[in-house]
């Protein structure tokens, strides 16, 4: 299951909005995030995904610095291929954002749904991952998130536990 631990992540945008929950209006928000990580992240979505996008470099071919625990698949197999979209929603996540604005304070979001994953293969065994996070929030959180637009933060994504997934089903 996809997760991140204190991953340097760009907050590309934050959009606050109202949602109807029965007769009640509830403040909600959408974060659009982007991070670059090892291409092994693709295995969390499908075991054949990485082999579709990457190959071993040809002899004498210039490669980027190798990343940890590499299987040698560091060159893009199809460099002319546009980024790929993964069409699946992942509910029940928790997000923790360490901003650097207040050293001892993290922004915590519960019951987050991740969606809109886009994967872009990069040479050297890296993969750019873009995704959207939708959640309910309060007004104080909204103000803090607005300050983070176009900033890079330490982001942790905590997947739902097995029990939480069973309850959602």
ROZAKOL-653618 format. One record per residue: residue in one letter; x, y, z of N, C-alpha, C in turn; residue number from 1. Coordinates in Angstrom, 1 decimal. Atoms other than C-alpha are relative to their C-alpha. Layout:
% residues N
SITE residuo    n.x    n.y    n.z   ca.x   ca.y   ca.z    c.x    c.y    c.z num
SITE       A      X      Y      Z      X      Y      Z      X      Y      Z NUM
...
***
This chain:
% residues 169
SITE residuo    n.x    n.y    n.z   ca.x   ca.y   ca.z    c.x    c.y    c.z num
SITE       X    0.8   -1.2    0.0    0.0    0.0    0.0    0.9    1.2    0.0   1
SITE       X   -0.8   -1.3    0.1    1.3    3.5   -0.9    0.1    0.7    1.3   2
SITE       X   -0.2   -0.9   -1.2    2.8    5.5    1.9    1.2    0.8   -0.2   3
SITE       X   -1.2   -0.8    0.0    5.3    8.2    2.5    0.4    0.3    1.4   4
SITE       X   -0.5   -0.4   -1.3    7.5    9.0    5.5    0.9    1.2   -0.1   5
SITE       X   -0.8   -1.3    0.0    8.7   12.6    5.8    0.7    0.2   -1.4   6
SITE       X   -0.4   -0.1    1.4    9.0   12.8    2.0   -0.1    1.5   -0.4   7
SITE       X    0.0   -1.4    0.5   10.0   16.2    0.5   -1.0    0.1   -1.1   8
SITE       X    1.1    0.0    0.9    6.8   17.1   -1.3   -0.4    1.4   -0.3   9
SITE       X    0.4   -1.3    0.4    5.7   20.2   -3.2   -1.5    0.1    0.1  10
SITE       X    1.5   -0.3    0.0    2.2   21.6   -2.4   -0.2    0.9   -1.2  11
SITE       X    0.2   -0.8    1.2    1.3   22.8   -5.9   -1.2    0.9    0.1  12
SITE       X    1.2   -0.8   -0.2   -2.2   24.0   -4.9   -0.8   -0.5    1.2  13
SITE       X    1.0    0.3   -1.1   -4.8   24.1   -2.1   -1.3    0.7   -0.4  14
SITE       X    1.3   -0.6    0.3   -8.5   24.6   -2.8   -0.9   -0.3    1.1  15
SITE       X    1.1    0.2   -1.0  -10.9   25.1    0.1   -1.4    0.0   -0.7  16
SITE       X    1.4    0.0    0.6  -14.6   24.4   -0.6   -1.0   -0.5    1.0  17
SITE       X    1.1    0.5   -0.9  -17.9   23.5    1.0   -0.6   -1.2   -0.6  18
SITE       X    0.7    1.2    0.4  -19.5   20.1    0.8   -1.3   -0.1    0.8  19
SITE       X    1.2    0.3   -0.7  -23.0   19.1    1.6    0.0   -1.4    0.7  20
SITE       X    0.1    1.3   -0.8  -23.3   16.4    4.3   -1.4    0.0    0.6  21
SITE       X    1.5   -0.1   -0.4  -27.1   16.0    4.5   -0.3    1.5   -0.2  22
SITE       X    0.4   -1.4    0.1  -28.5   19.5    5.2    1.2    0.9    0.4  23
SITE       X   -1.1   -0.7   -0.6  -25.2   20.6    6.7    1.1    0.3   -1.0  24
SITE       X   -1.2   -0.3    0.8  -22.3   22.5    4.9    1.2   -0.3    0.9  25
SITE       X   -1.2    0.4   -0.6  -18.9   21.1    5.8    1.2    0.5   -0.8  26
SITE       X   -1.2   -0.5    0.7  -15.6   22.8    5.0    0.9   -1.2   -0.4  27
SITE       X   -0.9    1.0    0.5  -13.4   20.6    2.8    1.1    0.6   -0.8  28
SITE       X   -1.1   -0.6    0.8  -10.3   21.0    0.8    0.7   -1.1   -0.9  29
SITE       X   -0.8    0.8    1.0   -8.1   19.6   -2.0    1.4    0.5    0.0  30
SITE       X   -1.5   -0.3    0.2   -4.3   19.5   -2.0    0.4   -0.7   -1.2  31
SITE       X   -0.7    0.7    1.2   -2.4   18.8   -5.2    1.5    0.0    0.3  32
SITE       X   -1.4    0.2   -0.4    1.0   17.4   -4.4    0.9   -0.6   -1.0  33
SITE       X   -0.9    0.6    1.0    4.1   16.4   -6.3    1.3   -0.3    0.8  34
SITE       X   -1.3    0.4   -0.6    7.2   14.5   -5.2    0.8   -0.9   -1.0  35
SITE       X   -0.8    0.8    0.8   10.1   12.7   -6.8    0.6   -1.1    0.9  36
SITE       X   -0.5    1.1   -0.9   11.1    9.3   -5.4    0.5   -1.2   -0.9  37
SITE       X   -0.6    1.2    0.7   12.7    5.9   -6.3   -1.2   -0.7   -0.8  38
SITE       X    1.0    0.6    0.8   10.9    4.1   -9.1   -0.6   -1.3    0.6  39
SITE       X    0.6    1.1   -0.6   10.2    1.2   -6.8   -1.4    0.3    0.6  40
SITE       X    1.3   -0.4   -0.4    7.1    3.2   -5.8   -1.1   -0.7   -0.9  41
SITE       X    0.9    0.5    1.0    5.5    1.8   -9.0   -0.4   -1.4    0.4  42
SITE       X    0.3    1.4   -0.4    5.6   -1.8   -7.5   -1.2    0.0    0.9  43
SITE       X    1.1   -0.1   -0.9    3.1   -0.6   -4.9   -1.4    0.0   -0.7  44
SITE       X    1.2   -0.1    0.8    0.5   -0.1   -7.7   -0.2   -1.2   -0.8  45
SITE       X    0.1    1.2    0.8    1.3   -3.0  -10.0    1.5   -0.5   -0.2  46
SITE       X   -1.3    0.6    0.1    4.3   -5.4  -10.1    0.7    0.2   -1.4  47
SITE       X   -0.6   -0.1    1.4    4.8   -5.0  -13.9    0.1    1.5   -0.4  48
SITE       X    0.1   -1.4    0.4    4.4   -1.2  -13.9    1.5    0.6   -0.2  49
SITE       X   -1.4   -0.5    0.2    8.2   -0.4  -13.4    0.6   -0.6   -1.2  50
SITE       X   -0.6    0.6    1.2    9.2   -2.8  -16.1   -0.5    0.5   -1.3  51
SITE       X    0.7   -0.6    1.2    6.8   -1.1  -18.5    0.8    1.3   -0.3  52
SITE       X   -0.6   -1.4    0.1    8.6    2.3  -17.9    1.5    0.1   -0.1  53
SITE       X   -1.4    0.0   -0.2   12.2    1.4  -17.2    0.7   -1.2   -0.6  54
SITE       X   -0.9    1.1    0.5   15.1   -0.7  -18.6    1.3    0.2    0.6  55
SITE       X   -1.4   -0.1   -0.4   18.7   -1.4  -17.7    0.7    0.9   -1.1  56
SITE       X   -0.8   -0.8    1.0   21.1    1.1  -19.3    0.8   -0.8   -0.9  57
SITE       X   -0.9    0.7    0.9   22.9    0.0  -22.4    1.5    0.2    0.3  58
SITE       X   -1.4   -0.2   -0.3   26.7   -0.5  -22.2    0.5    1.4   -0.5  59
SITE       X   -0.5   -1.3    0.4   28.4    2.9  -22.2   -1.0    1.1    0.1  60
SITE       X    1.0   -1.0   -0.1   25.2    4.7  -21.8    0.1    0.8    1.3  61
SITE       X   -0.1   -0.9   -1.2   25.4    7.7  -19.4   -1.3   -0.2    0.9  62
SITE       X    1.1    0.1   -1.0   23.2    7.2  -16.3    0.1    1.0    1.1  63
SITE       X    0.0   -0.9   -1.2   22.3    9.4  -13.4    0.6   -0.8    1.2  64
SITE       X   -0.4    0.7   -1.2   23.5    8.6   -9.9   -1.0   -1.1    0.3  65
SITE       X    1.0    1.1   -0.4   22.0    5.2   -8.9   -0.6    0.3    1.4  66
SITE       X    0.7   -0.1   -1.3   19.5    5.2   -6.1    0.1   -1.3    0.7  67
SITE       X   -0.1    1.2   -0.9   19.4    2.8   -3.2   -0.8   -1.2   -0.5  68
SITE       X    0.6    1.3    0.3   18.5   -0.9   -3.6   -0.5   -0.1   -1.4  69
SITE       X    0.4    0.0    1.4   18.4   -0.6   -7.3    0.0   -1.3   -0.7  70
SITE       X    0.0    1.2    0.8   17.5   -3.5   -9.6    0.6    0.2   -1.3  71
SITE       X   -0.6   -0.3    1.2   19.3   -1.8  -12.4   -0.9    0.6   -1.0  72
SITE       X    0.9   -0.6    0.9   16.2   -0.5  -14.1    0.0    1.6    0.2  73
SITE       X   -0.2   -1.4   -0.2   17.3    3.2  -14.3   -0.2    0.9   -1.2  74
SITE       X    0.2   -0.8    1.2   16.8    4.3  -17.9   -1.4   -0.2   -0.5  75
SITE       X    1.4    0.0    0.5   13.5    5.2  -19.4   -0.1   -0.8   -1.2  76
SITE       X    0.2    0.8    1.1   12.3    2.6  -21.7   -0.6    0.7   -1.2  77
SITE       X    0.7   -0.7    1.0   10.0    4.9  -23.6    0.0    1.5    0.3  78
SITE       X   -0.1   -1.4   -0.4   11.2    8.5  -23.2   -1.0    0.9   -0.6  79
SITE       X    1.0   -0.8    0.7    8.6    9.8  -25.6   -1.4   -0.2    0.6  80
SITE       X    1.3    0.2   -0.7    5.8    8.5  -23.4   -0.3    1.1    1.0  81
SITE       X    0.5   -1.0   -0.9    3.8   11.1  -21.6   -0.3   -0.6    1.4  82
SITE       X    0.3    0.5   -1.4    3.1   10.8  -17.8   -1.2   -0.8   -0.1  83
SITE       X    1.1    0.9   -0.1    0.7    8.0  -17.0   -0.9    0.3    1.2  84
SITE       X    1.0   -0.2   -1.0   -2.5    8.4  -15.0   -0.5   -1.3    0.6  85
SITE       X    0.5    1.1   -0.7   -3.6    5.9  -12.4   -1.4    0.3    0.5  86
SITE       X    1.4   -0.4   -0.3   -7.4    5.9  -12.2   -0.6   -0.9    1.1  87
SITE       X    0.5    0.7   -1.1   -8.2    4.6   -8.7    0.1    1.0    1.2  88
SITE       X    0.1   -0.8   -1.2   -9.2    6.3   -5.4    0.4   -0.9    1.2  89
SITE       X   -0.5    0.7   -1.2   -7.6    5.4   -2.0   -0.5    0.7    1.2  90
SITE       X    0.6   -0.7   -1.2   -9.8    6.4    1.0    0.7   -0.5    1.3  91
SITE       X   -0.4    0.4   -1.4   -8.9    6.3    4.7    1.4    0.4    0.4  92
SITE       X   -1.3   -0.4   -0.4   -5.5    7.9    4.7    0.1    1.0    1.0  93
SITE       X   -0.3   -1.1   -0.9   -4.0   10.2    7.2    1.2    0.7   -0.5  94
SITE       X   -1.1   -0.8    0.5   -1.6   13.0    6.3    0.6    0.8    1.2  95
SITE       X   -0.7   -0.9   -0.9    1.0   14.7    8.5    0.9    0.9   -0.8  96
SITE       X   -0.8   -0.9    0.8    2.7   17.8    7.1    0.8    0.8    1.0  97
SITE       X   -1.0   -0.8   -0.8    5.8   19.3    8.8    0.4    1.2   -0.9  98
SITE       X   -0.2   -1.2    0.9    6.1   22.9    7.4    1.3    0.7    0.2  99
SITE       X   -1.1   -0.9   -0.3    9.0   24.4    9.1   -0.4    1.3    0.6 100
SITE       X    0.5   -1.3   -0.5    6.8   27.3   10.1    0.0    0.0    1.5 101
SITE       X    0.0    0.2   -1.4    6.4   26.0   13.6    0.7   -1.3    0.3 102
SITE       X   -0.8    1.3   -0.1    9.1   23.4   14.6   -0.7   -1.1    0.6 103
SITE       X    0.6    1.1   -0.8    7.0   21.4   17.0   -1.4   -0.3   -0.5 104
SITE       X    1.4    0.2    0.4    3.7   21.5   15.1   -0.1   -0.6   -1.4 105
SITE       X    0.3    0.7    1.3    2.5   19.2   12.3   -1.4    0.2   -0.3 106
SITE       X    1.4    0.0    0.4   -0.7   19.7   10.3   -0.4   -1.4   -0.2 107
SITE       X    0.5    1.4    0.1   -2.7   16.5   10.7   -1.4    0.0   -0.6 108
SITE       X    1.3    0.1    0.7   -5.5   15.5    8.4   -0.4   -1.5    0.0 109
SITE       X    0.5    1.4   -0.1   -7.7   12.4    8.9   -1.0   -0.2   -1.1 110
SITE       X    1.0    0.5    1.0  -10.0   10.5    6.5    0.2    0.7   -1.3 111
SITE       X   -0.4   -0.6    1.3   -8.2   11.7    3.4   -0.1   -1.1   -1.1 112
SITE       X    0.1    0.9    1.2   -8.9   10.2    0.0    1.0    0.5   -1.0 113
SITE       X   -1.0   -0.3    1.0   -6.0   10.1   -2.4   -0.5   -0.5   -1.4 114
SITE       X    0.5    0.3    1.3   -6.7   10.1   -6.1    0.9    0.8   -1.0 115
SITE       X   -0.6   -0.8    1.1   -5.5   11.5   -9.5    1.5   -0.3    0.0 116
SITE       X   -1.4    0.3    0.1   -2.1    9.7   -9.4    0.5    0.2   -1.4 117
SITE       X   -0.7   -0.2    1.3    0.2   10.7  -12.3    1.5   -0.4    0.2 118
SITE       X   -1.3    0.5   -0.1    3.5    8.9  -12.8    0.8    0.4   -1.2 119
SITE       X   -0.9   -0.4    1.1    6.4   10.4  -14.9    1.3   -0.7    0.3 120
SITE       X   -1.3    0.7   -0.1    9.4    8.2  -15.5    1.1    1.0   -0.2 121
SITE       X   -1.1   -0.9    0.1   12.7   10.1  -15.0    1.3   -0.9   -0.1 122
SITE       X   -1.2    0.7    0.0   16.2    8.9  -15.9    0.7   -0.1    1.3 123
SITE       X   -0.7    0.1   -1.3   18.3    7.6  -13.1   -0.7   -0.8    1.0 124
SITE       X    0.7    0.8   -0.9   15.7    5.4  -11.5   -1.0    0.8    0.9 125
SITE       X    1.0   -0.8   -0.8   13.5    8.3  -10.2   -1.3    0.0   -0.7 126
SITE       X    1.4   -0.1    0.5    9.8    8.7  -10.7   -0.7    1.2    0.6 127
SITE       X    0.8   -1.2   -0.5    7.8   12.0  -10.4   -1.4   -0.5    0.3 128
SITE       X    1.4    0.4   -0.3    4.5   11.3   -8.6   -0.8    1.2    0.4 129
SITE       X    1.0   -1.0   -0.4    1.6   13.7   -8.5   -1.2   -0.7    0.4 130
SITE       X    1.2    0.5   -0.5   -1.5   13.1   -6.6   -0.9    1.1    0.7 131
SITE       X    1.0   -0.9   -0.6   -4.6   14.8   -5.1   -0.5   -0.6    1.3 132
SITE       X    0.5    0.4   -1.3   -5.7   14.6   -1.5   -1.3    0.8    0.3 133
SITE       X    1.3   -0.7   -0.4   -9.4   15.4   -0.6   -0.3   -0.4    1.4 134
SITE       X    0.2    0.1   -1.4  -10.4   15.9    3.0   -1.0    1.0    0.5 135
SITE       X    0.7   -0.9   -0.8  -12.7   17.6    5.5    0.9    0.7    0.9 136
SITE       X   -0.9   -0.7   -0.8  -11.1   20.3    7.6   -0.7    1.1    0.8 137
SITE       X    0.6   -1.2   -0.7  -11.6   23.3    9.9    0.7    1.3   -0.6 138
SITE       X   -0.4   -1.3    0.5  -11.0   27.0    9.2    1.5    0.3    0.3 139
SITE       X   -1.4   -0.2   -0.4   -7.7   27.1   11.1    1.0   -0.8   -0.9 140
SITE       X   -0.9    0.8    0.9   -6.2   24.3    9.0    0.0    0.6   -1.4 141
SITE       X    0.1   -0.6    1.3   -7.4   26.0    5.8    1.0    1.1   -0.1 142
SITE       X   -0.9   -1.1    0.1   -5.4   29.1    6.6    1.5   -0.4    0.0 143
SITE       X   -1.4    0.5    0.0   -2.2   27.1    7.4    0.3   -0.6   -1.4 144
SITE       X   -0.2    0.7    1.3   -2.6   25.1    4.1    0.2    1.1   -1.1 145
SITE       X   -0.1   -1.1    1.0   -3.0   28.4    2.1    1.4    0.5    0.0 146
SITE       X   -1.3   -0.5   -0.1    0.4   29.5    3.4    1.0   -1.0   -0.6 147
SITE       X   -0.9    1.0    0.5    2.0   26.3    2.0    0.0   -0.1   -1.5 148
SITE       X    0.1    0.1    1.4    0.9   26.8   -1.6    1.4    0.4   -0.7 149
SITE       X   -1.3   -0.2    0.7    4.0   26.5   -3.9    1.2   -0.1    0.9 150
SITE       X   -1.0    0.3   -1.0    6.1   25.4   -0.9    0.3   -1.5    0.0 151
SITE       X   -0.4    1.4   -0.2    8.0   22.2   -0.2    0.0   -0.3    1.4 152
SITE       X    0.2    0.4   -1.4    7.1   20.4    3.0    0.5   -1.5    0.2 153
SITE       X   -0.2    1.4   -0.3    7.9   17.1    4.7   -1.4   -0.6    0.2 154
SITE       X    1.3    0.6    0.0    4.8   15.0    4.0    0.1   -1.5    0.3 155
SITE       X    0.1    1.5   -0.3    3.9   11.6    5.6   -1.5   -0.4   -0.4 156
SITE       X    1.3    0.6    0.3    1.0    9.5    4.2   -0.1   -1.3    0.7 157
SITE       X    0.2    1.2   -0.8   -0.3    6.9    6.6   -1.2   -0.7   -0.6 158
SITE       X    1.1    0.8    0.6   -2.4    4.2    4.9   -1.0   -0.5    1.1 159
SITE       X    1.0    0.5   -1.0   -5.6    2.9    6.6    0.5   -1.3    0.4 160
SITE       X   -0.3    1.4   -0.5   -5.1   -0.1    8.8   -0.9   -1.0   -0.6 161
SITE       X    0.8    1.1    0.5   -6.5   -3.4    7.8   -1.4    0.1    0.5 162
SITE       X    1.3   -0.1   -0.7   -9.4   -2.9   10.3   -0.8    1.1   -0.6 163
SITE       X    0.7   -1.1    0.6  -10.2    0.5    8.8   -0.5   -0.3   -1.4 164
SITE       X    0.3    0.4    1.3  -10.2   -0.9    5.3   -1.2   -0.9    0.0 165
SITE       X    1.1    0.9   -0.1  -12.6   -3.7    6.4   -1.3    0.7    0.3 166
SITE       X    1.2   -0.8   -0.4  -15.0   -1.2    8.0   -0.5    0.8   -1.2 167
SITE       X    0.5   -0.8    1.1  -15.1    0.9    4.8   -0.6   -0.9   -1.1 168
SITE       X    0.5    0.9    1.1  -15.9   -2.1    2.6   -1.5   -0.4    0.3 169
***
